[in-house]
Amino acid sequence: MRKRQRLSPEQLAPFQWQMPRTRRQLTPDAAPPEPLDWSALFGNNLPVEVEVGMGKGLFLLNASTDRADTNFFGIEIVRKYQLYATTRFAVRNLPNAKTVCADAIWLFRTYIASESVDAVHVYFPDPWWKARHKKRRVFSPAFANDAARILKPSGKLLIATDVEEYFGVMMALVRGMPFYRELGHQSSTASIEEAGYQTNFERKARLKGTPVWRAQFERTDSPWTPHVEPETL
């Protein structure tokens, strides 16, 4: 990873959100935390789009630069990547880009209010190749369910990966839920010159000629119901 510019915590603070309470601090007997207030965080009432697993922040960097009329919130579980992305936004003084270092599934359930997000982006999530590790995949029934809860009606769920098997899993999960309407999907082996790239992982895939699979879904008006983990049935 390219060495990032060093900024002080004070310089980074306007571009990242610190959770009031961490997962460890939320004991079973503690009062539930207040949902994240987007208007307070960004200082406006513009639409909010969330990227799960932003990595080094290339997609959010370009999106927040090109679309000043939208706020972007990046979630990254690896601290060094979250700081790298935050620094990119800070040095360019992008007021509509914020980040947090957290587990996305837990953050969705704990801090993001229902019907408060206009789009959820999930690009090139870790496939966790080994069978015993696949339970660690971020895109699970619980995740797709919680994404539906936080999306506004007609909000978008956008996914992309270069792993066909994982793409099939994600498509099957979302298609099986009444909360989503498929707007389209495609695969492409176009070069960088033809297709460009949105993330560093997509760049690598384009350079190798690996197919990139994409799909877009829309939140329906179906009433949301909570996901029940199999072990609690």
Helices and strands as residue ranges (DSSP letters): H 9-12, G 13-15, H 38-42, E 48-52, H 58-66, E 71-76, H 79-91, E 97-101, H 104-111, E 117-123, G 131-136, H 141-150, E 151-161, H 164-175, E 180-188, H 192-195, H 200-208, E 212-219, G 230-232
